[in-house]
Amino acid sequence: MTSADKSSSATRWSRIAELLLALGVVALGIIVLVQTQDIRVTRAAARIGPRVIPTIVGGGLVLIGVWYAISALWAPATQSEAESEDVDPTLPADWATIGGIGVALVVYMLTIERLGFIIASALLFVITAFSMGSRSYLRDVAVAILIAVGVYVAFSSGLGVRLPEGVLDGRF
């Protein structure tokens, strides 16, 4: 097999992979849209009900998936360049980073009800940043707290969505 044949075969498989990813995103969007219909809405619901955000997310996923599929079908085949910032597929997976992020997600799952959204989300951010190589602990903690408090306030005050308060019950 010549190098041109290998390149052609690799390009064909990358297109197939891109199309499968696009179809997966479209399917996920459709699942979100279908499941959104199961959300009960009371007559007392405000103008913006509990179905609005999931509908926007589901519709966005469908649009992005279709857009990506069209791009994969009609765009010229992409080739990696030496100066490209894309992922180098020849390098092995960084299992320590993947494992660290997995640990962060498990910690989040186990602590969100007990410690509350703000503390659990800040822990998620800090552990994930550490797993990805950040060693600026003070900055990471400050950013984590600012983001977690900002999201909490936006959801609880702005959208009226109740998030777990945990040990900070009544302080926000």
Secondary structure, DSSP 4 states (H G I P E B T S, - for coil): --HHHHHHHHHHHHHHHHHHHHHHHHHHHHHHHHHHTTS---TT--SS-TTHHHHHHHHHHHHHHHHHHHHHHHSPPP---TT--S--TTSPP-HHHHHHHHHHHHHHHHHHHHH-HHHHHHHHHHHHHHHTT---HHHHHHHHHHHHHHHHHIIIIIS------GGGTT--
